Structures are given as structure tokens and as C-alpha cells.
């Protein structure tokens, strides 16, 4: 069949028309893509210019400001910004050009803030990048400057170490892997540190112990008997000056390095005296000789008003900030355990009453808690605040923190468990990375072991698990020392208080001595079962006859405080400024606490008292670990973690072994060094 020519022509024209349309669309698309690519390229180039402005702002606002700062602190950094013209609430402008013809303009605004009692600086930086053809890109980034976290390296940190240096052995957890081989660096131990901020007391003629690392001391160093100056002749170390690891456990006498002469502390030492504060760093080239030691004892909860107590507002701010996920130190968490809250009768729950509770349950309203992990392990995740006192024992799993506003009583072994489900399993401490982590923190005090029993100097075989072994208050024993509950008597001394009451009086004396040196100082006193503050009058640190202790109450007389004179007529003025901490919980009572401890002691296997984790007290740690006297503890305490407390009064007459777990970090804000935190930048305009 013959196809008409007209149809062929029409088909050809249609085809050509379609081709023209396709080619036109392709050309337009190509042109559009080219324009888009050019626009994207120019926008990217403008963004690079804006990013260059952000980087230049960091150099300007951070590095150059730090160079101008008179000291490595947030306050000095603020002053440096003032000198650069960027004051609080102000905005400064800077600009710069790039080699490709682009330029940037930066506007930085400053706002000074305070978080958790610590100064901070917030800098809002807006950087606009502009190309020669007018293409722009605007970015915004928030910079925050605050104190850097403290590089904590201390197995023991305290203001006043009293009685703790008695058969003390401080090592790293590396010790569980075996002895170091001097010829094999892979076996060497990490050295540990012990820091004493104000007052170190050691024995002078008996075994003291040692530190497998460095002892850093500020303030006085005295011997126990008579208060003579100087370190005990029987303190030892295994670290040679200049070393940074422990290569041998051979004991040696320390080499004191007095940092009053900076050149003495130019290389690593095993014993530092007069260790500098952050105010002294200019003489040391702007750096600490052997790492940072806090200027003052760090508190777990900031004391914003300086009254040395955790007030309602301070406590609730810390709890609420954790619950709202804005607390950088204490992340919100939970605890699962056999627990009794605000008990009507004092008894261990054992495996009964297992609950899962949070800070919302325990931290917002008064809560006095008994936690028992002997049957079902205590499982932790994050931080749990408890608004009251805590009694605890047993096994612990997980990674978390218990922070009590009041006192914490450790009345039984407290150890890690590495089992699963209902199966309990002991842990292998040779690999700390696989262990649980527990931080046990007290806004009040931490009290452990047999701290409540009477003195047994004349009756070493007295069974302290029997009835009527509770130490009575100081006032009752001063009035009638020979009554039951005031001790067994000591030859040449007479009846005397137990170690806990002795340490209470010693620490109170120390606070009074400091007040005498500075009347603006706010003392912190401890009391035991009565409102009256008692203090030791002499220089001794061992228990003395009851007549050697005085009450801090108004009287027209002067008393001696180890060479200083105190006029008791001003006692009321002192007490009106002071903070007081009662070491016996009114919720549990001394008889209830002693009963819980006695039950734990009767049911445990023989061996050292065991505690795992960080023990962190805003005030004191009191502990007595008996040798005999009805107990099977052998006079030994084995702590695998760290001990951080303002005052440490501990007696383990055969041995206190601290194995430092450097994973555990108490809340220590590094006041010596600011830190820059950069927020994620965002596009805020073309």
C-alpha cells in the first residue's frame, strides 16, 4: 500500500518539533543546573568565608585572650576580655579578608553567667561571609568558657589526715596483676598520689605505712605524740625521684622536696612539702610541679552561700538539674535494690522489698534509706540523690552514684558483683575496665565499721558484739567515767573515749585553732549524741582521759589549745557562725546502727573488711576496724577505689590497704584552668 506524502511530511514535522522541544528542555535544564551549581559554589565559598570568621574569632576571643590573662583562671580570662573591649553585655565587631576576594565580618556578644556557683562566660559569635559578587552566608556559634574538669589522680585526698597514717599501704589496681619486674616495663605499676591540703599527722615511733607513688602536702606535718613537727621516721615509699612508674616494691625512705624553693620540685618527687596553690604558679613557670592539687577541699554539692551546709535550695537545685538532664556532673539515674525507705523498725531487708527508685522518688522529699545487697545485688545506673541518711551493705552492680544529703553508714562489706541475673559472682580485679563502678557520696559524713563501740584499752578481749558496748556521750562520761559505756580504762590515763569521740574532739580543736588565726573563718564542728561541741585541749591525738576534753560554752576563763589561748567568754560568738554535724542519725539511732553492724559482722567470713568504690564525704570519714574483740576482721580494711574527705579519722590497727581505681572521679572543678566548649554552628541567614 502506498503511503501518502502528506502524512510523511506531517510525521517528520512532528518528530522535528519534539526534537526541538527536547533539545530546548535539555538546554534550559543545563543552563539551570549550571546556574544552580554556580550559586551553590558561591554559597559554599561564602560559607567557607563565614567559617573562617568563626575560626578567627576563636583565635581572637580564646587564644589571644588567654595570652593577655594575668593567671590561668576564668576570672582572669574575664578581665582579659574587659581589656580587649568586650565587657559583660557588650558586642564587638571584627572583620578580615581572604585571598580569593572574599571577606568576613564577625560580631561577638558576651554574657557572664554562674553555674553551680562557678563563673562562666557565654560568647555568641555571628560570622557573615561575603564574596565580591555580593553572595553572603551567615553562621552562628555559641562558645562557653568555664573551669576545666580537674584531672583527679588521688587515691586519698583530705584536708586533715589524722590517724589514717597507721599501717597504711596505697597502691594502684595494677598490684592485682602481680609484682613489678624492674626489667619489664609492661609489668610496672602506675604510681598513685595522696594529697593532704592542711594538716598531716603521723606516728613517730610505730609503723606508719607508705605510698607507692607521691605524697603531696601543704600546711603542717606533725607527729602524733606531743605534736612534734616532722614526718614519721617509719613512713616509706617505693618511688625514686624522677620516676613516673613503680618498678620495684622495695621500701625506701622518702626524699623530702620542699617546694618553698621551686627548684627543689623541678622533677618528679616522692614527697612534696609546701606544695604550691594556683596562686603560686608564677614561680613554677605557670605549672604545678607534679599535677594539680586543689586549692581547697572540693565539695560534692556547691555551697553557694558559704555556710558549710547543704541548704534546701542548694540541694533541690542539684537534684532538679539532674532530673532535667542539665547537670554536667550527676546524670539522672535509678537504683534497684532491696530497700526500706523511712523504716519504722531498724532491720536489714535482706532480699525482701526489691524496688526500682530514682532521685524523684528519694531526693525531693525526706528519705532515710536502708540498702541491702547481700541477697540481691544493688544495681545502679547514673546518679540517685537521697534526701537523708543511708545505711548500706552487700554487692553492687552497674555504674552509678549514690549521693546522700546526710550521713552514709557502711555497716557491712560493700563489694562489686560480676554475675548476671540471680547468679552472684566475684570479680576479677586484674582488669579494672570490666568492673562495676560505685561512687558513694555523703553531704554529711561517712561512718564505717565498729565506730560506735567503747574503748577497750584495758580489756583487749572484751567481746564488742555483746550487749551494752555503746559509747556514751562525752558529757555523761566526764561526769561519771567509770560507768558502763565509757570504756574499760587505760593504765596511766584512766577512762577515755573511743576513737570516734576522740577524732570528733581532735577535729573540733583544729577548727577552733583555725578560727583563732582568722576570726572571719566559719568553723565546722562535729557532735556525738548531744548538742554540745567538745574539743581536745592538749596537743595529743591519741585518746586522753575524759578530763582532757572541754565543752565549747560561754565561761569567764581561758583554756589552752596546744599552745594557743581560747577565751570561752566568746564561745557563743563562735557557735553562732559555726556549722554543726551530728554523726549519729536521728532516724536510725545509735542502738539501731550498732545492731545492723553487729548482724553483718556475725555473718561474714573471716578476713579484711572490704569496700569497693569511691568514698567521698563533704566532711569526715570515721572508721574503726577491730582486731579481735569478737570480730574476725583481723584489724584490716581493704578499700578498692579511693577515699576523699575533708577530715579522715580511721583506725585499722593491722593495715589499711587502698588500691586506687583511677576510673572513679569525684566532682572536682579545676579552678586553675579555663576550658573552651564550642557549640555546633548553625546557618542563620544567606
Secondary structure, DSSP 8 states (H G I E B T S, - for coil): ----HHHHHHHHHHHHHHHHHHHHHHHHHHHHHHHHHHHHHHHHHHHHHHHHHHHHHHIIIIIHHHHH-SSSSHHHHHHHHHHTT--TT-EEEEEEE-TTS-EEEEEEEEEEEEETTEEEEEEEEEEEEE-TTS-EEEEEEEEEEEEEE----EEEEEEEEEEEESSEEEEEGGGGG---BTTBGGG-EE-EEEEEEEEEEE-SSS--EEESEEEEE-SEEEETTTT-BS--TTEEES--TT-SEE-----B---EEETTSGGGGSS--SEEES---GGGGGGGTTS-TTS---SS---SS--TTSSSS--HHHHHHHHHHHHTT--SSS-B-EEEEEEEES-SS----TTSSEEEEEHHHHTSS---EEEEEEEEEEEEEEEEEESS-EEEEEEEEEEEEEEESS-EEEEEEEEE----TT------TT-GGGS-EEEEEESS-EEEESTTB---TT-TT--TTSSS-B---HHHHHH-TTSTTS-S-BTTTBSB--HHHHHHHHHHHHHHHHHHH-TT---EEEESSSS--EEE-SS--S--BGGGEEE----S-EEEETTEEEEGGGHHHHHHH-EEEESS-TTTHHHHHHHHHHHHHHHS-SS-EEEEEEEEEEEEEEEEE-SSTT--STTEEEEEEEEEEEEEEEEESSEEEEEE-TT-----EEEEEEEEEE---EEEE-
